[in-house]
Amino acid sequence: MKIVIVKDYDEMSKAAAELAVSLVQDKPHAVLSFATGSTPLGMYAKLASHHKMGLDFSGIKAFHLDEYIGLSPDDPMSYSYYLDENVFTPLEIPKEHIFVHNSDPEQVEQHAREYDRKIEAEGGIDLQVLGIGENGHIAFLEPADRLPLETGLVELTKDTIEVNSRFFEDEELVPHYAMSLGVRTIFRARKIILLANGVRKHDAIRTLLDNKHLDPRIPASCLQLHADCTLIVDEAAYTGQE
């Protein structure tokens, strides 16, 4: 794992965007899988700026890291809505190049199989964007005795529900289940960018960096074994000091 320590959130976002821009310039039809949450918003804003300056994203294929079960794509709390607002529309990615998760609970198993097959059919993921949770989770892969290898249904932990409740009007509204790419699907990405900022992520980053082996209780630990993973972390998350 390559570690890039930057001053602050803006520098983290800039460094991450530059890696993505370089890929798209070299491979205009690249396959990208996008994370959600507050961490990558700055990166996505900078990608939008590059697009306004002329970088063409119309050839890329866009996949969806995870999604809440039971929320429709037009629900403002859904990750499909988030990505449409912050990535797909600003970058003008054609709708036929966008592949989002089906959040219908009755179609979970069929969708999971089809989603992994679609990723394979497109040649695999060239760049996976990830954040890290305070408990070390990536995507919606929570600490467990075993991590799911393939895309599928996952149950969210109490900690994750509590953390994500800040995006909802009430914690009771946070879905308890989600669809997530599996660890094998993520690991097969040719390049991974892992983003972390702020003192609240310090413990997760220290635990990750102190663990050189795959530990399912620290889902992000699998990234230590990846051939091309770059951790971009700001000083606050790295040192634990504001």
C-alpha positions as CSV (number, residue, x, y, z in Angstrom):
1,M,0.0,0.0,0.0
2,K,1.3,3.4,-1.0
3,I,0.7,6.1,1.7
4,V,0.3,9.7,0.7
5,I,0.0,12.1,3.6
6,V,-1.4,15.5,2.8
7,K,-2.1,18.7,4.8
8,D,-5.9,18.8,4.8
9,Y,-9.1,17.7,3.1
10,D,-8.7,19.9,0.1
11,E,-5.2,18.5,-0.6
12,M,-6.6,15.0,-0.2
13,S,-9.4,15.7,-2.6
14,K,-6.9,17.2,-5.1
15,A,-4.5,14.3,-5.0
16,A,-7.3,11.7,-5.4
17,A,-8.8,13.6,-8.3
18,E,-5.4,13.8,-10.1
19,L,-5.1,10.0,-9.9
20,A,-8.5,9.6,-11.5
21,V,-7.9,12.3,-14.1
22,S,-4.6,10.6,-15.1
23,L,-6.4,7.3,-15.6
24,V,-9.2,8.8,-17.7
25,Q,-6.7,10.6,-19.8
26,D,-4.8,7.4,-20.4
27,K,-7.9,5.2,-20.8
28,P,-11.0,7.2,-21.8
29,H,-13.2,4.0,-21.6
30,A,-12.0,3.1,-18.1
31,V,-14.3,1.4,-15.6
32,L,-14.7,3.3,-12.4
33,S,-16.6,2.3,-9.2
34,F,-17.5,5.2,-6.9
35,A,-17.9,5.4,-3.1
36,T,-20.4,7.7,-1.4
37,G,-20.4,9.5,1.9
38,S,-18.9,12.9,2.8
39,T,-15.2,11.9,2.3
40,P,-15.1,11.7,-1.5
41,L,-17.3,14.8,-2.2
42,G,-14.2,17.1,-2.6
43,M,-12.7,14.7,-5.0
44,Y,-15.9,14.6,-7.1
45,A,-16.1,18.4,-7.1
46,K,-12.6,18.6,-8.5
47,L,-13.4,16.0,-11.1
48,A,-16.3,18.2,-12.1
49,S,-14.0,21.1,-12.4
50,H,-11.7,19.1,-14.7
51,H,-14.7,18.2,-16.8
52,K,-15.7,21.9,-17.1
53,M,-12.1,22.6,-18.3
54,G,-12.5,20.0,-21.1
55,L,-11.8,16.5,-19.7
56,D,-14.3,14.1,-21.3
57,F,-15.9,11.5,-19.1
58,S,-18.4,10.3,-21.6
59,G,-16.5,7.1,-22.4
60,I,-16.1,5.7,-18.9
61,K,-18.3,3.1,-17.3
62,A,-19.6,3.9,-13.8
63,F,-20.4,1.3,-11.2
64,H,-21.8,1.7,-7.7
65,L,-20.0,0.5,-4.6
66,D,-23.0,0.1,-2.3
67,E,-26.6,1.0,-1.7
68,Y,-29.2,0.9,1.0
69,I,-31.9,-1.7,0.6
70,G,-35.4,-0.4,0.3
71,L,-34.7,3.2,-0.8
72,S,-35.7,4.1,-4.3
73,P,-33.1,5.7,-6.6
74,D,-34.9,9.1,-6.4
75,D,-34.9,9.1,-2.6
76,P,-32.4,11.9,-1.6
77,M,-31.0,9.5,1.0
78,S,-30.2,6.8,-1.5
79,Y,-26.7,6.4,-2.8
80,S,-28.0,6.3,-6.4
81,Y,-29.3,9.8,-5.8
82,Y,-26.0,10.9,-4.2
83,L,-24.0,9.7,-7.2
84,D,-26.3,11.2,-9.7
85,E,-26.1,14.6,-8.0
86,N,-22.3,14.5,-7.4
87,V,-20.8,12.3,-10.1
88,F,-23.0,11.2,-13.0
89,T,-24.7,14.5,-13.8
90,P,-21.7,16.8,-13.2
91,L,-19.4,14.6,-15.3
92,E,-22.1,14.1,-18.0
93,I,-21.7,10.3,-18.0
94,P,-24.2,8.8,-20.4
95,K,-27.0,6.9,-18.7
96,E,-26.2,3.8,-20.7
97,H,-22.8,3.8,-19.1
98,I,-24.1,3.9,-15.5
99,F,-24.8,0.7,-13.5
100,V,-26.4,1.2,-10.1
101,H,-27.6,-1.3,-7.5
102,N,-31.1,-2.5,-7.5
103,S,-32.4,-1.7,-4.0
104,D,-35.5,-3.9,-4.2
105,P,-35.3,-6.4,-1.3
106,E,-37.1,-9.0,-3.4
107,Q,-34.5,-9.0,-6.1
108,V,-31.3,-9.0,-4.0
109,E,-29.9,-12.4,-5.0
110,Q,-30.6,-12.1,-8.7
111,H,-29.2,-8.6,-8.8
112,A,-26.0,-9.5,-6.9
113,R,-25.2,-12.2,-9.4
114,E,-26.0,-10.0,-12.4
115,Y,-24.0,-7.1,-11.0
116,D,-20.7,-9.1,-10.6
117,R,-21.2,-10.6,-14.1
118,K,-21.7,-7.1,-15.5
119,I,-18.5,-5.9,-14.0
120,E,-16.7,-8.8,-15.5
121,A,-18.3,-8.2,-18.9
122,E,-17.0,-4.7,-18.9
123,G,-13.5,-6.0,-18.3
124,G,-13.3,-5.4,-14.5
125,I,-12.9,-2.3,-12.5
126,D,-9.9,0.0,-13.4
127,L,-10.3,2.3,-10.4
128,Q,-12.2,1.8,-7.2
129,V,-12.7,4.8,-4.9
130,L,-13.1,3.9,-1.2
131,G,-13.5,5.6,2.1
132,I,-12.9,3.9,5.5
133,G,-15.4,3.8,8.3
134,E,-14.5,4.5,11.9
135,N,-14.7,0.7,12.6
136,G,-12.5,-0.1,9.6
137,H,-15.2,-1.0,7.2
138,I,-15.0,-0.4,3.5
139,A,-18.1,-0.2,1.3
140,F,-20.7,-1.8,3.6
141,L,-18.4,-4.6,4.5
142,E,-18.6,-4.6,8.3
143,P,-16.2,-6.2,10.8
144,A,-17.1,-9.9,11.0
145,D,-15.6,-13.4,11.3
146,R,-15.8,-13.7,7.5
147,L,-16.1,-11.1,4.8
148,P,-18.5,-11.7,1.8
149,L,-16.5,-12.4,-1.3
150,E,-19.1,-11.4,-3.9
151,T,-21.7,-8.7,-4.2
152,G,-24.6,-9.3,-2.0
153,L,-26.8,-8.3,1.0
154,V,-25.2,-7.2,4.2
155,E,-26.6,-6.2,7.6
156,L,-25.3,-2.9,9.0
157,T,-23.8,-2.8,12.4
158,K,-25.3,-0.6,15.1
159,D,-22.2,1.7,14.9
160,T,-22.6,2.2,11.2
161,I,-26.3,3.0,11.6
162,E,-25.5,5.5,14.3
163,V,-22.8,7.2,12.2
164,N,-24.9,7.3,9.1
165,S,-27.9,8.7,11.0
166,R,-26.5,12.2,10.6
167,F,-27.7,12.1,7.0
168,F,-31.2,11.2,8.0
169,E,-33.9,13.1,10.0
170,D,-34.0,10.3,12.5
171,E,-31.9,7.2,13.3
172,E,-35.0,5.1,12.9
173,L,-35.1,6.0,9.2
174,V,-31.6,4.5,8.5
175,P,-32.0,1.2,6.6
176,H,-30.5,-1.8,8.4
177,Y,-29.5,-3.7,5.3
178,A,-27.6,-2.7,2.2
179,M,-26.2,-4.1,-1.1
180,S,-22.4,-4.0,-1.3
181,L,-19.6,-5.2,-3.6
182,G,-17.8,-8.1,-2.0
183,V,-14.2,-8.1,-0.9
184,R,-13.1,-10.2,-3.9
185,T,-14.9,-7.9,-6.4
186,I,-13.2,-4.8,-4.8
187,F,-9.8,-6.5,-4.6
188,R,-9.9,-7.3,-8.3
189,A,-9.9,-3.6,-9.2
190,R,-6.7,-2.7,-10.9
191,K,-6.2,0.4,-8.9
192,I,-7.7,1.5,-5.5
193,I,-7.8,4.9,-3.9
194,L,-8.6,4.8,-0.2
195,L,-9.4,8.2,1.3
196,A,-9.4,9.3,5.0
197,N,-9.6,12.6,6.7
198,G,-10.3,14.1,10.1
199,V,-9.3,13.0,13.6
200,R,-12.3,10.7,13.8
201,K,-10.7,8.4,11.3
202,H,-7.4,8.2,13.1
203,D,-8.0,5.0,15.1
204,A,-9.2,3.2,11.9
205,I,-6.1,4.4,10.0
206,R,-3.7,3.4,12.8
207,T,-5.3,0.0,13.1
208,L,-5.2,-0.5,9.3
209,L,-1.5,0.5,9.1
210,D,-0.5,-1.6,12.1
211,N,-2.1,-4.7,10.6
212,K,-0.2,-6.2,7.7
213,H,-2.5,-9.2,7.2
214,L,-6.1,-9.8,6.2
215,D,-8.3,-9.6,9.3
216,P,-12.0,-9.8,8.7
217,R,-12.5,-7.8,11.9
218,I,-10.8,-4.9,10.0
219,P,-12.3,-5.1,6.5
220,A,-9.9,-2.5,5.1
221,S,-7.0,-4.7,6.0
222,C,-7.5,-6.6,2.7
223,L,-6.2,-3.5,0.9
224,Q,-2.7,-4.1,2.5
225,L,-2.4,-7.0,0.1
226,H,-3.5,-5.2,-3.0
227,A,-0.9,-4.6,-5.8
228,D,-1.9,-1.0,-6.4
229,C,-3.7,0.7,-3.5
230,T,-3.0,4.3,-2.6
231,L,-4.1,5.6,0.8
232,I,-4.5,9.3,0.7
233,V,-4.8,10.6,4.3
234,D,-4.7,14.1,5.8
235,E,-2.6,15.0,8.7
236,A,-5.5,14.9,11.2
237,A,-6.4,11.4,10.3
238,Y,-2.8,10.2,10.3
239,T,-1.6,11.9,13.5
240,G,-4.9,12.1,15.4
241,Q,-4.4,15.8,16.0
242,E,-6.3,18.7,14.5
